[in-house]
């Protein structure tokens, strides 16, 4: 059911503010208690109260100064992170008996890993060791909670100075779908996406569902992508046919992972991708030799529009590799491809700009001077259908479809924080 009206939105906003005060108070109380641990019940209670007051006050000030479509100020985020680290540092030392240097190292390692960027991952343990050693030298018997708190403050402050280019930007809060044309606002209604997603979406939209539609493409026409930098007339007929009649072709995938990303991807795959039923890329060619099924499911909306879901899965288990909703749209005389990957109550969208490739090929890229291409992670409110979206600037991809010796080939390259980590090489043959 959809709720409208400014009164409802104000009540939702007020509820969220009150909820944030409660969370801030709990975090502050835990931090204050951990910093005062071992000094008697009275000091412990006073520390908890003081920590709660400080964190609630910080949350109130930060949100009062927060502008629309802006995340809270950096200082408030650093304070919250440090407050979370303090009780964790205390607990680790209490269980293991670790000293300040070890606690500092662990706090720096975890904080660096949360930064995700490789440079931050390397920087974290260095900062942790330095802070832990310095505090142990200057303050004999320094509490482990204080070390963890200081490591987070030092690391986050130094990172802000060294890494100034934001990797994630808040674009909008509680926006309408029309305000964010580069987002595909279609979420999964359950915790598992899977190969049946388009069928479930058709029921929700009230449209006519067609499984494995025949002779259909992931786009209706390449002409929809025309713009100042791209003329569809220059695309080779076979490349055009692949996009407009994708189901006529069979795709064989050869994944090429960089060694540095493999351990992290294996962890993500087992903990996230497989349970989620989405973005479960094969690790090597041996896995793809099990066979990959590619199909396009469609939904014909009551208004005549068509939703196209390109589904790739392992042939023997129907375990999904990708479930993507392909759309095109035009803005300021330029056409774009937007691919939405549904997530539970959210969507990850890749919006790509077309570029010509010598020899009649076509390049779709998220790296562009235009204001639309990029990657967007969007939360979709189930009650209001409003969108809260962030731009994931640290992620980039480029899909290059071309002819080689008269045969269709494609290279799908991905980067994170400017570092290449995966290329999917496709051999495309007629069925």
PyMOL commands that set and color helices and strands:
alter all, ss='L'
color gray80, all
select helices_A, chain A and resi 6-35+41-65+74-96+100-115+118-138+144-162+177-179+197-205+222-225+232-234+237-244+246-248+259-276+285-288
alter helices_A, ss='H'
color red, helices_A
select strands_A, chain A and resi 168-175+208-210+249-257+292-300+306-314+320-331+334-343+346-357+361-365+374-380+387-392+395-404+407-416+419-430
alter strands_A, ss='S'
color yellow, strands_A
deselect
rebuild
show_as cartoon
